[in-house]
């Protein structure tokens, strides 16, 4: 018999002409979106995970909420089979029992802070709906204890949540959620794995403490944010953005004074966003913080930072991000060639993972928007964890599967670095540790373990000398020889040039930066440069001096102020911190030139060359570097007296600019035995010489663009007017009298009770001063005053 269906087509035309009954109106149904949270199968669809992982996801969501609440301590434990408790010491859930029940309802509107783009956990604001859905779908139980009440909550068929019982409990700080799953959700032996991983990740490194930046939104997302803000006043809203407070907020919202957020059109929102970006500096990736090394010297670590341009309508979002990778490795003959890559975003596991396998000798990464290859990972078995820290990551599903494609280059670089370091950290075969093993081999082989020891497994920062003294006995134990500090520094510099900076390590201050007009002397070390922000339009050039001794003479003569020129020294060769400072200044919008002043000797010429040329630990300077001298031919022409220096068996290094002169051979030879110090000049001579150099190079006073001048005039005028109006309003309102009356109505605790309360606060906040406890008590008492 012939097949009645051929290629999927109906062969009988009478059958083909029959209408599909499901398309008729009586077969059309409506259902609210929240109903998908009530059964296990559709809940898995909304949550973005397989049904077998729902228990694991629910505990992770509860841990994420607790961690984002500002809690210092969060725990997730199993108290009985299928029954779990997540507890935190945060502020508790605001509102009465009805508010708590409403929060734990699947049919509530999606009210969330997630429109604020911040490097925090979660992306959709769906977490608690997944939690309640899991309880409803499995006939489980849910109990929430917060702010002195223990609430037994029961999900209802209409999507609301009823309060079955309210029990008073002794007040404690924080929230406890007790959840039990019914049999409809498959048992998961690793139910706590994601929650405990998120808690572990939260405890490391540094986290971002700032506000959302206007640079983190494109035009469409910013308009959505304004719509979500509703009837809040625009000025109040703008002041919650990074770099947009005070007078800046007034300038940003000037065109929309008194307008509510939701009243702006798309085009008006784009105009507002453009002005806000003009006022606020972008947030650097370094400000986002980092997780840091894991608490194990066996886990290798790598970090990459970058910025991605993402979005629809201009202006697009400029998103900073940090990629961190942790890896362990085994040789292929010990553990096969398997590769596991686990992904987390903002310190919490992603619901979708990255698949990894080898193809034609390369590592292939697939999933979460990736299908890319890594070609710098040696064969072996690897376990790799990757974390992306960012204020915003695109998601592809309601289940929050991240789209990692904007960050792919840095992800690959971090994975390759961590894997290479893990491979290098594996124990060598006995034959590899032979008599010819070099100090470099030993240092690099033990570097990760030494960093973990010097930092207390990533808990603390450490300096380069501490790392040296951790590695020193290891080198001596293998070779029997004392390692050289200079050789160690070179090895570390070369290592960082290839693998990124060693996280947590800093160099001690060995230089000074003087700001003209501000009168500030800043010690230049790694930590100081990390926190440095250039004062706007204060100086247009830097004078790098080999000798700090000239600083006081130049400052007393107001020379830096006359030329709008900062002074920098590092007491000899440029240090890492000075090079970092120049890199930082080169990234800004303001022009900058660096003038180098040095002695007329071989060492001095190399100071300029080091400052000018590409260094091993950093790329080429992004600023113009100009040699002012003192050069030997100029010194002799000025009538300065040379002095003899001891000739060495090896030729002294002399900068290229000397050797390539027409008479370069003469001066190269001269510098082997002669020199002229800057100190040969008197202070009047030195200042006159520097003035002439500035004039020759066309150095003038800093005059910013017209728009900057206009904005500064508006700012200062607004401040002056605000001060005068504020003084008048305070005077007319008799503020002092009102404050005195309010204070008279408040009963301050007695000295003994007050001291006891402060002592108790200090014992719970050991990293803070006692004044913080007084401030908290005062804030509680002040709530009695009507605002």
C-alpha positions as CSV (number, residue, x, y, z in Angstrom):
1,X,0.0,0.0,0.0
2,X,1.2,3.5,-0.9
3,X,2.2,5.7,2.0
4,X,-0.7,8.2,2.5
5,X,1.9,10.9,3.5
6,X,4.7,11.9,1.3
7,X,7.2,14.5,2.5
8,X,4.9,15.7,5.1
9,X,2.1,16.7,2.6
10,X,-1.5,15.5,2.9
11,X,-2.3,13.5,-0.2
12,X,-6.1,13.7,0.2
13,X,-7.3,17.3,-0.8
14,X,-10.5,16.8,1.2
15,X,-8.5,16.4,4.4
16,X,-6.3,19.3,3.6
17,X,-9.3,21.6,3.3
18,X,-10.6,20.9,6.8
19,X,-10.1,23.8,9.2
20,X,-7.9,23.4,12.2
21,X,-10.3,23.4,15.2
22,X,-7.6,24.7,17.5
23,X,-7.5,28.0,15.5
24,X,-11.1,28.8,16.2
25,X,-12.0,31.4,18.8
26,X,-13.6,28.9,21.2
27,X,-10.2,27.1,21.4
28,X,-8.2,30.2,22.3
29,X,-7.2,30.6,25.9
30,X,-5.5,33.2,28.0
31,X,-3.3,32.7,31.0
32,X,-1.2,35.2,33.0
33,X,2.5,34.7,32.9
34,X,2.7,34.0,36.7
35,X,0.8,30.7,36.3
36,X,3.9,29.2,34.7
37,X,5.6,29.3,38.1
38,X,3.0,26.9,39.7
39,X,4.0,23.5,38.2
40,X,7.4,21.8,38.1
41,X,7.7,21.5,34.3
42,X,6.7,25.2,33.5
43,X,8.7,26.4,36.5
44,X,11.8,24.8,35.0
45,X,11.0,26.7,31.7
46,X,10.8,30.1,33.5
47,X,13.8,29.3,35.7
48,X,16.0,28.3,32.8
49,X,17.2,25.0,34.3
50,X,16.3,21.3,34.1
51,X,13.8,20.2,36.6
52,X,16.5,18.1,38.3
53,X,18.3,21.4,39.2
54,X,15.4,23.4,40.6
55,X,16.2,22.6,44.2
56,X,19.7,23.8,43.7
57,X,18.5,27.0,42.0
58,X,16.1,27.8,44.7
59,X,18.8,27.7,47.4
60,X,21.1,29.8,45.3
61,X,18.4,32.4,44.8
62,X,17.8,32.6,48.5
63,X,21.5,32.9,49.2
64,X,21.8,35.6,46.5
65,X,19.0,37.7,48.0
66,X,20.6,37.4,51.4
67,X,24.1,38.4,50.1
68,X,22.6,41.4,48.2
69,X,20.8,42.6,51.4
70,X,24.0,43.9,52.8
71,X,24.4,41.0,55.3
72,X,27.9,40.3,56.7
73,X,27.2,36.6,57.3
74,X,25.1,34.2,55.3
75,X,24.7,30.5,55.8
76,X,22.9,27.8,53.9
77,X,22.4,24.4,55.6
78,X,20.3,21.2,55.4
79,X,18.5,20.6,58.7
80,X,16.7,17.4,57.6
81,X,16.3,15.5,54.3
82,X,14.6,17.8,51.9
83,X,14.5,20.7,54.4
84,X,16.9,23.7,54.2
85,X,17.6,26.9,56.0
86,X,19.2,30.1,54.6
87,X,20.0,32.7,57.3
88,X,21.6,36.1,57.2
89,X,22.3,39.0,59.6
90,X,21.1,41.8,57.3
91,X,18.5,44.4,58.0
92,X,15.5,42.1,57.7
93,X,12.5,42.5,55.4
94,X,10.8,45.8,55.6
95,X,7.0,46.0,56.3
96,X,4.5,44.0,58.2
97,X,3.5,40.3,57.6
98,X,1.3,41.3,54.7
99,X,4.2,42.9,52.9
100,X,6.3,39.8,53.4
101,X,3.6,37.6,52.1
102,X,3.2,39.9,49.1
103,X,6.9,39.7,48.4
104,X,6.7,35.9,48.4
105,X,3.8,35.8,45.9
106,X,4.2,34.6,42.3
107,X,1.4,36.9,40.9
108,X,2.9,40.1,42.2
109,X,4.2,42.7,39.7
110,X,7.8,42.4,38.9
111,X,9.0,45.1,41.3
112,X,12.8,44.9,41.4
113,X,15.9,47.0,41.9
114,X,17.5,45.1,39.0
115,X,16.9,48.0,36.6
116,X,19.7,49.7,38.6
117,X,22.7,48.3,36.8
118,X,25.2,47.2,39.4
119,X,27.7,44.4,39.7
120,X,25.4,42.5,42.0
121,X,23.8,39.1,41.8
122,X,20.7,38.4,39.8
123,X,19.4,40.0,36.6
124,X,15.6,39.6,36.3
125,X,14.2,40.1,39.8
126,X,12.5,36.7,39.4
127,X,14.3,34.9,42.3
128,X,11.6,34.9,44.9
129,X,9.0,33.9,42.4
130,X,11.1,30.8,41.6
131,X,11.4,30.1,45.3
132,X,7.6,30.3,45.9
133,X,6.9,28.4,42.7
134,X,9.0,25.5,43.8
135,X,7.1,25.4,47.1
136,X,3.7,25.5,45.3
137,X,4.7,23.0,42.6
138,X,6.0,20.4,45.1
139,X,3.5,20.9,47.9
140,X,6.4,22.1,50.1
141,X,6.5,24.4,53.1
142,X,7.9,27.9,53.5
143,X,8.6,29.8,56.8
144,X,10.1,33.3,56.9
145,X,11.5,34.8,60.2
146,X,12.3,38.5,60.2
147,X,12.0,41.5,62.4
148,X,10.6,39.6,65.4
149,X,8.0,37.5,63.6
150,X,8.0,33.9,62.3
151,X,5.6,33.7,59.4
152,X,4.3,30.4,58.0
153,X,3.4,31.1,54.3
154,X,1.2,29.1,52.0
155,X,1.1,29.7,48.2
156,X,-2.5,29.9,46.9
157,X,-4.0,28.9,43.6
158,X,-4.6,32.5,42.6
159,X,-0.8,33.2,42.8
160,X,-1.0,35.0,46.1
161,X,0.6,33.8,49.3
162,X,-1.5,33.5,52.5
163,X,-0.2,33.8,56.0
164,X,-1.1,30.6,57.9
165,X,0.5,31.6,61.2
166,X,2.3,34.5,62.8
167,X,4.4,33.8,65.9
168,X,6.4,36.4,67.8
169,X,10.1,35.5,68.3
170,X,12.9,37.1,70.1
171,X,14.1,39.9,67.9
172,X,17.3,39.2,66.0
173,X,19.1,40.9,63.2
174,X,18.5,39.5,59.8
175,X,16.2,37.0,58.0
176,X,15.8,33.2,58.1
177,X,14.1,31.3,55.3
178,X,13.1,27.7,56.0
179,X,12.0,25.7,53.0
180,X,11.0,22.1,52.5
181,X,10.5,20.5,49.1
182,X,7.9,18.0,48.2
183,X,8.4,14.9,46.0
184,X,7.4,16.6,42.8
185,X,10.9,18.1,42.5
186,X,13.6,15.5,41.9
187,X,16.0,14.9,44.7
188,X,19.4,16.6,44.1
189,X,22.4,15.3,46.1
190,X,24.1,18.7,45.4
191,X,21.2,21.0,46.4
192,X,23.5,23.3,48.4
193,X,26.3,23.4,46.0
194,X,25.4,26.7,44.1
195,X,24.3,28.5,47.3
196,X,27.5,27.6,49.2
197,X,29.7,28.5,46.1
198,X,28.0,32.0,46.0
199,X,28.6,32.4,49.8
200,X,32.3,31.5,49.4
201,X,32.7,33.9,46.4
202,X,31.1,36.7,48.4
203,X,33.8,36.5,51.1
204,X,36.8,37.3,48.9
205,X,38.5,40.3,47.5
206,X,36.9,43.7,47.1
207,X,33.4,44.6,45.9
208,X,32.1,47.7,44.2
209,X,30.5,50.1,46.7
210,X,29.6,52.9,44.3
211,X,26.4,53.9,42.5
212,X,25.1,53.0,39.0
213,X,26.9,55.0,36.3
214,X,25.1,56.8,33.4
215,X,27.7,55.2,31.2
216,X,26.2,51.8,31.9
217,X,23.0,52.5,30.0
218,X,22.2,52.8,26.4
219,X,19.4,55.2,25.3
220,X,16.6,52.6,25.4
221,X,17.6,51.1,28.8
222,X,17.9,54.5,30.3
223,X,14.4,55.4,29.2
224,X,13.1,52.1,30.6
225,X,14.8,53.0,33.9
226,X,13.1,56.4,34.0
227,X,9.7,54.7,33.3
228,X,10.3,52.3,36.1
229,X,11.1,55.2,38.5
230,X,7.6,56.4,38.0
231,X,6.6,59.8,39.6
232,X,9.9,60.3,41.4
233,X,11.3,63.7,40.8
234,X,14.0,63.7,38.2
235,X,16.6,65.6,40.3
236,X,16.2,63.0,43.1
237,X,16.6,60.2,40.6
238,X,19.7,61.6,39.0
239,X,21.5,62.1,42.3
240,X,21.5,58.4,42.7
241,X,23.8,58.0,39.8
242,X,27.6,57.9,40.1
243,X,29.2,61.3,39.6
244,X,25.9,63.2,39.4
245,X,25.3,64.6,42.9
246,X,25.1,68.2,44.1
247,X,25.4,71.0,41.6
248,X,26.0,68.5,38.8
249,X,22.5,67.1,39.3
250,X,21.1,70.6,38.9
251,X,22.9,71.1,35.7
252,X,21.9,67.7,34.3
253,X,18.2,68.2,35.1
254,X,18.0,71.9,34.3
255,X,16.0,71.5,31.1
256,X,13.5,69.3,33.0
257,X,13.3,71.0,36.4
258,X,10.5,69.7,38.5
259,X,9.5,66.9,36.0
260,X,8.7,63.4,37.2
261,X,10.8,60.6,35.7
262,X,8.1,58.9,33.7
263,X,7.2,62.1,31.9
264,X,10.2,62.1,29.7
265,X,10.0,60.9,26.1
266,X,12.5,58.6,24.6
267,X,14.3,61.5,22.9
268,X,14.3,63.5,26.1
269,X,15.7,60.6,28.0
270,X,18.5,60.3,25.5
271,X,19.3,64.0,25.9
272,X,19.3,63.6,29.6
273,X,21.7,60.6,29.4
274,X,24.1,62.5,27.2
275,X,24.3,65.4,29.6
276,X,24.7,63.1,32.6
277,X,27.6,61.4,30.8
278,X,29.3,64.7,30.2
279,X,29.2,65.5,33.9
280,X,30.2,62.0,35.2
281,X,33.5,60.2,34.6
282,X,33.3,56.6,33.4
283,X,33.9,54.0,36.0
284,X,37.1,52.1,35.4
285,X,37.1,48.3,35.5
286,X,39.4,48.4,38.4
287,X,36.7,50.1,40.6
288,X,34.5,47.1,40.2
289,X,36.8,45.1,42.5
290,X,37.7,41.5,42.3
291,X,37.2,38.1,44.0
292,X,40.9,37.3,44.2
293,X,42.7,34.0,44.8
294,X,40.9,31.1,46.3
295,X,42.0,29.8,49.8
296,X,44.2,27.1,48.3
297,X,47.7,27.4,46.9
298,X,46.9,24.5,44.6
299,X,44.5,26.7,42.6
300,X,46.1,29.0,40.0
301,X,44.5,32.4,39.3
302,X,44.3,34.9,36.4
303,X,42.5,38.2,36.0
304,X,41.6,40.3,33.0
305,X,39.8,43.7,32.8
306,X,38.1,45.4,29.9
307,X,35.2,47.5,28.6
308,X,32.4,46.5,26.2
309,X,30.2,48.7,24.1
310,X,26.7,47.2,24.2
311,X,23.2,48.4,23.3
312,X,20.7,49.5,20.7
313,X,20.2,53.2,20.2
314,X,23.1,55.7,20.7
315,X,24.6,56.5,23.1
316,X,25.3,52.8,23.7
317,X,26.3,51.5,27.1
318,X,29.9,51.4,28.0
319,X,30.2,48.4,30.3
320,X,33.4,47.8,32.4
321,X,34.0,44.3,33.4
322,X,36.5,42.0,35.2
323,X,37.1,38.4,34.3
324,X,38.7,36.1,36.8
325,X,39.7,32.4,36.3
326,X,40.8,29.7,38.7
327,X,42.3,26.5,37.5
328,X,43.7,23.2,38.6
329,X,45.5,20.7,36.3
330,X,46.7,17.1,36.0
331,X,48.8,15.5,33.4
332,X,47.0,13.6,30.7
333,X,48.4,10.3,31.8
334,X,47.1,10.9,35.3
335,X,43.6,12.1,34.6
336,X,42.8,11.9,30.9
337,X,42.1,15.0,28.8
338,X,38.8,16.1,30.3
339,X,38.1,19.8,30.8
340,X,35.4,21.3,33.0
341,X,34.5,25.0,32.8
342,X,32.1,26.4,35.4
343,X,30.7,30.0,34.9
344,X,29.5,32.5,37.4
345,X,28.4,36.1,37.0
346,X,28.9,38.6,39.8
347,X,30.0,35.9,42.2
348,X,27.0,33.6,41.7
349,X,26.8,30.5,39.5
350,X,25.2,31.0,36.1
351,X,22.2,28.8,35.4
352,X,23.7,27.8,32.0
353,X,27.3,26.5,31.7
354,X,30.0,26.5,29.2
355,X,30.8,23.2,27.5
356,X,34.5,22.6,26.7
357,X,36.2,19.9,24.6
358,X,39.3,19.5,22.5
359,X,39.2,19.6,18.7
360,X,42.3,19.3,16.5
361,X,44.5,20.2,19.5
362,X,42.5,23.3,20.5
363,X,40.1,23.9,23.4
364,X,36.6,24.7,22.1
365,X,34.3,26.7,24.3
366,X,30.5,26.6,23.6
367,X,27.4,28.0,25.3
368,X,26.3,31.2,26.8
369,X,26.8,33.0,23.5
370,X,30.3,31.5,23.0
371,X,31.7,29.3,20.3
372,X,35.4,30.1,20.4
373,X,38.7,28.3,20.6
374,X,41.7,28.5,23.0
375,X,44.9,27.4,21.4
376,X,47.4,28.0,24.2
377,X,46.4,25.3,26.6
378,X,48.6,22.2,26.8
379,X,47.1,18.8,26.9
380,X,45.9,17.6,30.3
381,X,42.9,17.5,32.6
382,X,41.7,20.9,33.8
383,X,39.1,22.1,36.2
384,X,38.4,25.8,35.5
385,X,36.0,28.3,37.2
386,X,35.4,31.7,35.6
387,X,33.7,34.7,37.2
388,X,32.5,37.8,35.3
389,X,32.0,40.9,37.4
390,X,30.0,43.6,35.6
391,X,27.2,46.0,36.2
392,X,25.3,44.5,33.3
393,X,25.4,41.3,31.3
394,X,22.9,40.6,28.5
395,X,20.7,37.6,29.1
396,X,19.1,35.3,26.5
397,X,16.2,33.7,28.5
398,X,13.9,34.3,31.5
399,X,16.2,31.9,33.3
400,X,19.0,34.4,33.1
401,X,21.4,32.5,30.7
402,X,24.1,35.1,30.2
403,X,25.3,36.2,26.7
404,X,29.1,36.2,27.2
405,X,30.0,37.2,23.6
406,X,30.9,40.8,24.5
407,X,33.5,39.6,26.9
408,X,34.9,36.6,25.0
409,X,38.5,37.9,24.3
410,X,39.1,38.5,28.0
411,X,37.4,35.2,29.0
412,X,39.7,33.3,26.7
413,X,42.8,35.2,27.9
414,X,42.0,34.5,31.6
415,X,41.3,30.8,30.9
416,X,44.5,30.4,29.0
417,X,46.6,32.2,31.7
418,X,45.0,30.3,34.6
419,X,45.4,27.0,32.8
420,X,49.1,27.7,31.9
421,X,49.8,28.6,35.5
422,X,48.1,25.5,36.7
423,X,50.1,23.4,34.3
424,X,53.3,25.1,35.5
425,X,52.4,24.5,39.1
426,X,52.1,20.8,38.7
427,X,54.9,18.8,40.4
428,X,57.8,18.2,38.0
429,X,59.1,14.8,37.3
430,X,62.2,14.1,39.5
431,X,64.5,14.3,36.5
432,X,63.3,17.8,35.8
433,X,64.8,19.1,39.1
434,X,68.4,18.8,38.0
435,X,71.6,20.5,38.9
436,X,71.1,23.1,36.1
437,X,67.8,24.4,37.5
438,X,67.9,28.2,37.5
439,X,66.7,30.6,40.1
440,X,64.1,31.7,37.6
441,X,62.8,28.1,37.2
442,X,62.5,27.7,41.0
443,X,60.8,31.1,41.5
444,X,58.2,30.6,38.7
445,X,57.5,27.1,39.7
446,X,56.7,28.2,43.3
447,X,55.2,31.6,42.6
448,X,51.5,30.8,43.0
449,X,52.1,29.0,46.3
450,X,54.3,31.9,47.5
451,X,51.7,34.5,46.6
452,X,49.1,32.5,48.5
453,X,51.3,32.4,51.5
454,X,52.3,36.1,51.4
455,X,48.6,37.1,51.0
456,X,47.1,34.7,53.6
457,X,45.4,32.8,50.7
458,X,44.2,36.0,49.1
459,X,42.9,37.7,52.3
460,X,45.5,40.5,52.4
461,X,47.7,42.6,50.1
462,X,51.4,42.2,50.3
463,X,54.5,43.9,48.9
464,X,57.1,42.7,46.6
465,X,59.8,42.2,49.3
466,X,57.5,40.0,51.3
467,X,57.1,37.8,48.2
468,X,60.9,37.7,47.8
469,X,61.4,36.6,51.4
470,X,58.8,33.8,51.0
471,X,60.7,32.5,47.9
472,X,64.2,33.1,49.2
473,X,64.5,29.9,51.5
474,X,63.1,27.8,48.7
475,X,65.7,29.0,46.2
476,X,68.5,28.5,48.7
477,X,67.2,25.0,49.6
478,X,67.4,23.9,46.0
479,X,70.5,25.7,44.8
480,X,72.4,26.4,48.0
481,X,72.9,30.0,46.7
482,X,71.5,33.4,47.9
483,X,69.0,34.8,45.4
484,X,69.6,38.4,44.1
485,X,66.9,41.0,44.8
486,X,67.6,42.7,41.5
487,X,67.3,39.4,39.6
488,X,64.1,38.6,41.5
489,X,62.6,41.9,40.5
490,X,63.5,41.3,36.8
491,X,61.9,37.8,36.9
492,X,58.7,39.2,38.4
493,X,58.6,42.1,35.9
494,X,59.0,39.6,33.0
495,X,56.4,37.3,34.5
496,X,53.9,40.2,34.8
497,X,54.6,41.4,31.3
498,X,53.4,38.0,30.0
499,X,50.7,37.1,32.5
500,X,49.2,40.3,33.9
501,X,50.0,41.9,37.3
502,X,50.3,39.6,40.3
503,X,47.0,40.3,42.1
504,X,47.3,41.9,45.5
505,X,51.0,42.8,45.3
506,X,52.1,46.4,45.6
507,X,55.4,48.2,45.5
508,X,56.4,50.5,48.4
509,X,56.4,54.3,47.7
510,X,59.7,55.4,46.2
511,X,58.6,58.7,44.7
512,X,56.5,61.9,45.1
513,X,54.0,63.8,43.1
514,X,53.4,67.5,43.8
515,X,50.2,69.1,42.5
516,X,50.4,72.8,41.6
517,X,47.7,75.1,43.0
518,X,46.6,72.4,45.5
519,X,49.9,72.2,47.4
520,X,49.6,68.5,47.7
521,X,52.6,66.0,48.0
522,X,51.5,62.5,47.2
523,X,53.7,59.5,47.9
524,X,54.0,57.4,44.8
525,X,53.5,53.7,45.4
526,X,51.3,51.1,43.8
527,X,48.4,51.6,46.2
528,X,48.5,55.4,45.9
529,X,48.3,55.3,42.1
530,X,45.4,52.8,42.2
531,X,43.4,55.4,44.1
532,X,44.6,58.4,42.3
533,X,42.2,60.7,40.4
534,X,43.7,63.6,38.4
535,X,42.2,67.0,39.5
536,X,40.5,68.4,36.4
537,X,42.3,71.1,34.4
538,X,44.9,71.8,37.0
539,X,48.1,71.0,35.2
540,X,49.0,70.3,31.6
541,X,52.5,69.0,32.0
542,X,54.7,67.1,34.4
543,X,58.3,67.7,35.2
544,X,60.0,64.5,36.0
545,X,63.1,65.2,38.2
546,X,65.9,62.7,38.9
547,X,66.4,64.4,42.3
548,X,63.7,65.2,44.8
549,X,66.0,67.8,46.4
550,X,64.9,70.4,43.9
551,X,61.2,70.2,44.9
552,X,61.3,72.6,47.8
553,X,63.3,75.3,45.9
554,X,60.8,75.1,42.9
555,X,57.8,75.1,45.2
556,X,59.1,78.1,47.2
557,X,59.5,80.0,43.9
558,X,56.0,79.0,42.8
559,X,57.5,77.5,39.7
560,X,54.9,74.7,39.3
561,X,52.1,77.2,39.6
562,X,53.6,79.6,37.1
563,X,53.8,76.8,34.5
564,X,50.8,74.7,35.6
565,X,53.3,71.9,35.9
566,X,53.2,69.0,38.3
567,X,56.5,67.7,39.8
568,X,57.3,64.0,39.9
569,X,60.4,62.1,41.2
570,X,61.2,58.5,42.0
571,X,64.7,59.0,43.3
572,X,66.5,57.6,40.3
573,X,65.1,55.3,37.7
574,X,61.3,55.4,37.1
575,X,59.5,53.0,39.4
576,X,56.5,50.9,38.5
577,X,54.2,53.3,40.3
578,X,55.5,56.3,38.2
579,X,54.9,54.3,35.0
580,X,51.4,53.4,36.2
581,X,50.7,57.0,36.9
582,X,51.7,58.1,33.4
583,X,49.6,55.3,31.9
584,X,46.6,56.6,34.0
585,X,47.1,60.2,33.0
586,X,47.4,59.1,29.3
587,X,44.0,57.5,29.5
588,X,42.2,60.8,30.4
589,X,40.7,63.4,28.1
590,X,43.1,66.2,29.0
591,X,46.4,66.5,27.1
592,X,49.6,65.8,29.1
593,X,53.3,66.2,28.3
594,X,56.1,64.9,30.4
595,X,59.5,66.7,30.6
596,X,62.4,64.7,31.9
597,X,65.3,66.4,33.7
598,X,68.4,64.5,34.7
599,X,72.1,64.7,35.4
600,X,74.5,64.8,32.5
601,X,75.8,61.3,33.1
602,X,75.3,57.9,31.5
603,X,72.8,56.9,34.2
604,X,70.8,60.1,33.6
605,X,70.5,59.5,29.9
606,X,69.1,56.0,30.6
607,X,66.5,57.5,33.0
608,X,65.0,59.4,30.0
609,X,65.2,56.4,27.7
610,X,63.4,54.2,30.3
611,X,60.7,56.8,30.7
612,X,60.3,57.2,27.0
613,X,60.5,53.7,25.6
614,X,58.2,50.8,25.9
615,X,58.8,48.9,29.2
616,X,58.5,45.2,29.8
617,X,55.7,45.5,32.3
618,X,53.6,48.1,30.4
619,X,53.0,49.1,26.8
620,X,54.4,52.2,25.3
621,X,53.7,55.5,27.1
622,X,50.4,57.1,26.0
623,X,51.9,60.5,26.7
624,X,54.5,62.7,25.0
625,X,57.8,62.4,26.8
626,X,60.4,65.2,26.1
627,X,64.0,65.3,27.1
628,X,65.1,68.6,28.7
629,X,68.6,67.4,29.7
630,X,70.9,68.1,31.2
631,X,73.0,66.7,28.4
632,X,76.8,66.9,28.4
633,X,77.2,69.2,25.4
634,X,74.7,71.6,26.9
635,X,76.4,71.5,30.3
636,X,79.8,72.3,29.0
637,X,78.3,75.1,26.8
638,X,76.9,76.6,29.9
639,X,80.3,76.7,31.5
640,X,79.4,74.1,34.2
641,X,82.3,72.1,35.6
642,X,82.5,68.4,34.8
643,X,83.7,65.8,37.4
644,X,85.5,62.6,36.8
645,X,83.8,59.2,37.5
646,X,85.4,55.9,37.9
647,X,85.7,53.9,34.6
648,X,84.4,50.4,34.8
649,X,85.5,47.2,33.0
650,X,82.2,47.1,31.2
651,X,80.9,50.1,29.2
652,X,78.2,52.1,31.0
653,X,74.9,52.0,29.3
654,X,74.2,55.3,27.4
655,X,70.8,56.2,25.8
656,X,70.2,55.8,22.1
657,X,69.6,59.5,21.5
658,X,73.3,60.1,22.6
659,X,74.7,57.3,20.5
660,X,72.9,58.2,17.3
661,X,74.1,61.8,17.3
662,X,76.6,62.7,14.5
663,X,79.2,63.0,17.3
664,X,77.6,60.2,19.4
665,X,80.8,58.1,19.7
666,X,82.6,61.1,21.3
667,X,79.9,61.7,23.9
668,X,79.4,58.0,24.6
669,X,83.1,57.8,25.4
670,X,83.0,61.0,27.5
671,X,80.1,59.7,29.6
672,X,82.2,56.7,30.6
673,X,84.5,58.9,32.7
674,X,82.9,62.3,33.0
675,X,79.6,63.8,34.4
676,X,78.0,67.1,35.3
677,X,75.4,67.2,38.0
678,X,72.3,69.4,38.0
679,X,73.5,70.6,41.4
680,X,76.3,72.5,39.6
681,X,73.6,75.1,38.9
682,X,72.6,77.5,41.6
683,X,68.8,77.8,42.3
684,X,68.5,81.0,40.2
685,X,70.4,79.3,37.4
686,X,68.2,76.2,37.6
687,X,64.9,78.2,37.6
688,X,66.1,80.4,34.7
689,X,67.2,77.3,32.8
690,X,63.8,75.6,33.3
691,X,61.9,78.8,32.4
692,X,63.8,78.9,29.1
693,X,63.0,75.2,28.4
694,X,59.3,75.8,29.0
695,X,59.3,78.8,26.7
696,X,61.2,76.9,24.0
697,X,58.6,74.1,24.1
698,X,55.6,76.5,24.0
699,X,54.4,75.7,27.5
700,X,51.6,78.1,28.5
701,X,48.9,78.3,31.2
702,X,46.2,75.7,31.2
703,X,43.0,77.1,29.6
704,X,40.3,74.5,29.3
705,X,37.7,74.3,26.5
706,X,34.9,76.9,26.5
707,X,32.3,74.5,27.7
708,X,34.4,73.6,30.7
709,X,34.9,77.2,31.6
710,X,31.2,77.9,31.2
711,X,30.2,75.0,33.4
712,X,32.7,76.0,36.0
713,X,31.3,79.5,36.0
714,X,27.8,78.1,36.4
715,X,28.9,75.8,39.2
716,X,30.7,78.5,41.2
717,X,27.8,80.9,40.7
718,X,25.3,78.3,41.8
719,X,27.4,77.5,44.9
720,X,27.6,81.2,45.8
721,X,23.9,81.7,45.3
722,X,23.1,78.5,47.2
723,X,25.2,79.5,50.1
724,X,23.5,82.9,50.4
725,X,20.0,81.5,50.0
726,X,20.8,78.7,52.5
727,X,22.0,81.2,55.0
728,X,18.9,83.3,54.6
729,X,16.5,80.3,54.9
730,X,18.3,78.9,58.0
731,X,18.2,82.4,59.6
732,X,14.5,82.9,58.9
733,X,13.5,79.3,59.9
734,X,15.4,79.7,63.3
735,X,17.0,76.3,62.8
736,X,19.0,76.5,66.0
737,X,15.9,77.0,68.1
738,X,14.1,74.1,66.3
739,X,17.0,71.8,66.9
740,X,17.2,72.8,70.6
741,X,13.5,72.1,71.1
742,X,13.7,68.7,69.3
743,X,16.7,67.7,71.4
744,X,14.9,68.6,74.6
745,X,12.1,66.2,73.7
746,X,14.5,63.2,73.3
747,X,15.7,61.2,76.2
748,X,19.4,60.2,75.7
749,X,20.3,57.0,77.5
750,X,22.2,57.4,80.7
751,X,26.0,57.2,80.7
752,X,26.2,53.6,81.9
753,X,23.5,52.4,79.4
754,X,25.1,54.4,76.6
755,X,28.5,53.0,77.2
756,X,27.1,49.5,77.4
757,X,25.3,49.8,74.1
758,X,28.4,51.2,72.4
759,X,30.6,48.4,73.8
760,X,28.1,45.8,72.5
761,X,28.2,47.4,69.1
762,X,32.0,47.5,69.0
763,X,32.1,43.8,69.8
764,X,30.0,43.0,66.8
765,X,31.8,45.5,64.5
766,X,35.5,44.9,65.4
767,X,36.7,46.6,62.2
768,X,35.0,50.0,63.1
769,X,35.6,52.8,65.5
770,X,33.4,53.3,68.6
771,X,32.0,56.5,67.0
772,X,30.1,54.3,64.5
773,X,28.1,52.8,67.4
774,X,27.3,56.2,68.7
775,X,26.2,57.3,65.2
776,X,23.8,54.3,65.0
777,X,22.3,55.0,68.4
778,X,21.9,58.7,67.5
779,X,20.2,57.7,64.2
780,X,17.7,55.5,66.0
781,X,16.9,58.3,68.5
782,X,16.6,60.9,65.7
783,X,13.8,58.9,64.0
784,X,11.5,60.3,66.7
785,X,11.8,63.7,65.0
786,X,9.4,64.3,62.1
787,X,11.3,65.0,58.9
